[in-house]
Amino acid sequence: MLTIFLSGCYGKLCHAVTECADTQEDLRITGGIDQATGKGALPFPVYPSPAAVQGGKPDVIIDCSHPSILPGLLEYALRERVPLVIATTGYGATEHSLLAEAAKRIPVFYGRNMSLGVSLLKELAKSAARVLGSGFDVEIVEAHHNQKIDAPSGTALLLAEAVNEVLDEPYAFAYERQSRSEPRRHSEIGIHSIRGGSIVGDHSVIFAGFDEVITLQHSAGSKRLFAAGCVSAARFIVRQEPGCYGMDDLVRICG
């Protein structure tokens, strides 16, 4: 039996993870962490912070919360030697550094998008950039629901970084152009965010050349696909040695 703690357990993604785990006989959610304790009844104990956790430790923690939770979560995971699956977005350099340090002592799975389809989109974007070269402008458009806090999305940055990996010289990321009165700079990747309604997550990578446009796109219909990815990552990470892992590693093993 694989036991799981959910960090951010009242959130929509953790709710989907709970539903996914309930369909699998060898998984059990044994606890949750969320600052909004008392928000509703859940079939497991909920603690206001990692430091407040009592009782036996889980086999793995799935975190779908907020960047501010990370220091306390890492402190608990390192003390108890619990592997982590991090599905939280909006991290900066400080959080990435904390994850890298923690991965020296425990297995850490970090996925800015837990979808297999997005992993494929990333590889397709790299292939397109490799083939099309500098003759095409690259623009990335992402759309999410009106409650999403961070912009651009972690997935949009993931895709932009993937394109940069195969270019002869990395392009700068352009997040806004309204303050500039000039033509588009060729050596940039435009990244644009749309927020509205209940959009789960849409990402497009546009390669615009002379007289032709190639668009690669992924649309998420619900959070269930991300929840399934979280559960697969949890099964994967508990078998690993300390280190930092991601969707590429999971796809490689599954393939």
C-alpha positions in Angstrom: 0.0 0.0 0.0 1.4 3.4 -1.1 0.5 6.1 1.4 0.3 9.7 0.3 0.1 13.1 1.9 -1.4 16.0 -0.1 -0.1 19.5 0.3 -2.7 22.0 -0.7 -5.4 19.3 -0.1 -8.3 21.7 -0.5 -7.2 22.8 -4.0 -8.8 21.6 -7.2 -5.8 19.5 -8.4 -5.5 17.7 -5.0 -9.2 17.0 -5.1 -8.7 15.4 -8.5 -5.7 13.4 -7.1 -7.9 12.2 -4.3 -10.5 11.0 -6.7 -7.8 9.3 -8.8 -6.3 7.5 -5.8 -9.7 6.3 -4.7 -10.0 4.2 -7.8 -6.7 2.4 -7.1 -6.7 -0.3 -4.4 -3.0 0.0 -3.6 -3.1 3.8 -2.9 -4.3 5.6 0.2 -4.4 9.3 1.1 -3.5 9.3 4.8 -3.2 13.1 5.5 -3.3 16.5 4.0 -1.7 19.9 4.6 -3.5 23.2 4.0 -3.6 26.6 5.6 -7.4 26.7 5.1 -8.1 24.0 7.7 -11.8 23.5 8.5 -12.8 24.4 4.9 -14.6 21.1 4.5 -14.7 17.5 5.7 -12.1 15.2 4.1 -11.6 11.5 4.7 -8.2 12.1 6.2 -6.6 14.4 8.9 -5.7 17.9 7.6 -2.8 19.9 9.2 -2.3 23.7 8.9 1.4 23.3 8.1 4.1 20.7 7.6 5.4 21.4 11.1 2.0 20.5 12.6 1.9 17.0 11.1 1.5 14.2 13.7 1.5 10.5 13.4 3.2 8.2 11.0 5.0 9.6 8.0 3.7 8.9 4.4 5.5 7.1 1.7 5.4 10.2 -0.5 4.0 13.8 -0.5 2.3 15.3 -3.5 2.4 19.1 -3.4 -0.1 21.2 -5.3 -0.1 24.3 -3.1 1.8 27.6 -3.2 5.5 28.6 -3.4 5.3 30.0 0.1 4.8 26.5 1.5 8.0 25.1 0.1 10.5 25.9 2.9 8.4 24.2 5.6 7.5 21.3 3.3 11.2 20.7 2.5 12.1 20.9 6.2 9.6 18.2 7.0 10.4 16.0 4.0 14.2 16.1 4.7 13.7 15.4 8.4 11.5 12.4 7.7 13.2 11.3 4.5 10.0 11.5 2.5 10.1 11.7 -1.3 8.3 14.6 -2.9 6.2 15.2 -6.0 6.1 18.9 -6.7 3.3 20.0 -9.0 3.2 23.6 -7.7 4.0 26.4 -10.2 5.1 30.0 -9.8 8.6 29.1 -8.5 11.5 31.5 -8.9 15.3 31.2 -8.5 15.1 30.8 -4.7 12.6 27.9 -4.8 14.6 26.1 -7.6 17.7 26.4 -5.5 15.9 25.0 -2.5 14.7 22.0 -4.5 18.2 21.4 -5.9 19.6 21.3 -2.4 16.9 19.0 -1.1 17.4 16.6 -4.0 20.9 15.9 -2.8 19.3 14.1 0.2 15.8 12.9 -1.0 14.2 12.0 -4.3 12.4 15.1 -5.7 10.0 15.0 -8.7 9.4 18.5 -10.1 6.9 18.9 -12.9 5.6 22.3 -14.1 3.0 20.3 -16.0 2.1 16.7 -15.2 0.6 15.9 -18.6 2.1 13.3 -20.9 0.7 15.3 -23.8 2.5 18.5 -22.8 5.7 16.5 -22.6 5.1 15.4 -26.2 4.3 19.1 -27.1 7.7 20.1 -25.7 9.5 17.6 -27.8 7.6 18.6 -30.9 8.4 22.3 -30.2 12.1 21.4 -30.0 12.0 19.4 -33.2 10.2 22.3 -35.0 12.7 24.8 -33.7 15.6 22.6 -34.8 14.1 22.2 -38.3 12.9 25.7 -38.9 15.8 27.4 -37.4 16.1 31.2 -37.3 13.8 31.8 -40.3 10.7 31.7 -38.1 9.5 33.9 -35.2 8.4 32.0 -32.1 5.3 33.0 -30.0 3.8 31.1 -27.1 0.2 31.7 -26.0 -1.2 30.2 -22.8 -4.8 30.4 -21.4 -6.0 29.5 -17.9 -9.0 30.0 -15.6 -9.5 33.3 -13.9 -8.3 32.1 -10.5 -4.8 31.2 -11.6 -2.3 33.4 -9.7 0.9 33.2 -11.7 1.5 34.4 -15.2 2.9 33.3 -17.5 2.3 29.7 -16.7 5.1 27.4 -15.7 4.2 25.3 -18.8 4.7 28.3 -21.1 8.1 28.9 -19.6 8.9 25.2 -19.9 8.1 25.3 -23.7 10.1 28.5 -24.2 13.1 27.0 -22.5 12.7 23.9 -24.6 12.8 25.9 -27.8 15.9 27.8 -26.5 17.7 24.5 -25.9 18.0 23.8 -29.6 18.7 27.3 -30.9 22.3 28.4 -31.8 21.9 31.3 -29.4 19.2 31.6 -26.8 16.4 34.1 -27.4 15.2 36.6 -24.8 11.7 36.2 -23.4 9.3 39.0 -24.2 6.3 39.3 -21.9 4.9 42.6 -23.0 5.3 44.9 -26.0 2.9 47.7 -25.2 5.7 49.9 -23.9 7.8 49.6 -27.1 7.1 51.4 -30.4 9.3 49.3 -32.7 9.1 46.2 -34.9 9.3 42.8 -33.2 12.8 41.8 -32.3 13.8 38.6 -34.1 15.9 37.2 -31.2 13.0 37.0 -28.8 10.2 34.5 -27.9 6.9 36.2 -27.2 5.0 34.8 -24.2 1.4 35.8 -23.7 -1.1 35.0 -21.0 -4.9 34.8 -21.1 -7.0 34.5 -18.0 -10.7 33.9 -18.0 -13.7 31.7 -17.1 -12.9 28.0 -16.3 -10.2 27.3 -18.9 -8.3 24.4 -17.5 -5.1 25.0 -19.6 -4.4 25.7 -23.3 -0.9 26.1 -24.7 0.1 27.0 -28.2 3.6 27.3 -29.7 3.5 29.4 -32.9 6.2 29.3 -35.5 5.6 32.2 -37.9 7.6 32.5 -41.1 7.1 34.2 -44.5 3.8 33.0 -46.0 3.4 30.1 -43.6 2.6 29.5 -40.0 3.0 26.2 -38.0 1.0 26.0 -34.7 1.5 23.3 -32.1 -1.2 23.1 -29.5 -2.3 21.2 -26.4 -5.6 21.7 -24.6 -6.5 20.2 -21.2 -10.2 19.2 -20.8 -10.0 18.7 -17.0 -7.6 18.4 -14.1 -7.9 14.6 -14.2 -5.0 14.2 -16.6 -2.8 16.2 -14.3 -3.9 14.2 -11.3 -3.1 10.9 -13.1 0.3 12.3 -13.8 0.8 13.2 -10.1 -0.1 9.6 -9.1 2.2 8.1 -11.7 5.0 10.4 -10.5 4.3 9.3 -6.9 4.7 5.6 -7.9 7.9 6.5 -9.8 9.6 8.7 -7.2 9.4 6.2 -4.2 11.6 3.8 -6.2 14.3 6.4 -6.9 17.6 7.4 -5.2 18.0 11.0 -4.1 18.1 13.4 -7.0 15.9 15.7 -9.1 13.5 14.0 -11.6 10.9 15.2 -14.0 8.4 14.2 -16.6 11.1 13.3 -19.1 12.3 10.6 -16.6 8.8 9.3 -16.1 8.1 9.2 -19.8 11.4 7.4 -20.4 10.5 4.7 -17.8 6.9 4.3 -19.0 8.1 4.1 -22.6 
